[in-house]
Amino acid sequence: MQGHRRRMIGQVVSDKMDKTVVVVVETRKRHPLYDKVIQVTKRYKAHDEKNDCHVGDRVQIVESRPLSGEKRWVVEAVLERAQ
């Protein structure tokens, strides 16, 4: 079942918590009535075991079991470091 987990790519916007980062994921979606493509932004709290991620990094997150009240994602890889 582990191969069927959802994966998303986003940008870290907050790393102030211990072992947790906030990742913003932007997706494109078509409006059901007006048929216009809009950009939807959603924030996810992800587990970062080594406190390795910093603000501005592009990361890949993967779905996991509930780790806390709001945390259901884990940082899988840092794709690009911030300048």
C-alpha positions, 0 to 999 in steps of 0.5 A, spaced: 500 500 500 505 504 500 506 505 493 499 508 492 501 514 497 499 521 494 505 525 492 505 533 492 511 538 490 510 545 493 514 551 497 516 551 504 513 558 507 514 557 514 519 553 518 518 556 525 516 549 528 520 544 531 520 538 526 514 541 522 514 545 516 508 549 512 508 547 505 504 551 499 502 547 494 499 550 487 494 547 483 490 549 477 483 547 476 477 549 471 471 553 474 465 548 474 460 554 471 465 559 468 470 554 465 476 559 467 482 556 469 484 558 476 490 557 481 488 554 487 493 554 493 493 550 499 497 549 505 500 543 508 503 541 515 509 536 513 514 532 518 521 534 517 525 529 522 532 533 521 529 540 521 533 540 514 528 544 510 528 552 510 523 557 507 524 558 500 526 550 499 522 546 493 520 540 497 516 533 495 511 531 500 508 524 501 502 522 505 502 518 511 499 516 517 496 522 522 502 524 526 499 530 530 492 534 530 494 537 523 500 533 520 498 528 515 504 529 510 512 527 511 517 531 507 520 526 502 525 530 498 528 537 498 528 538 490 531 545 490 534 549 495 533 557 496 538 562 494 
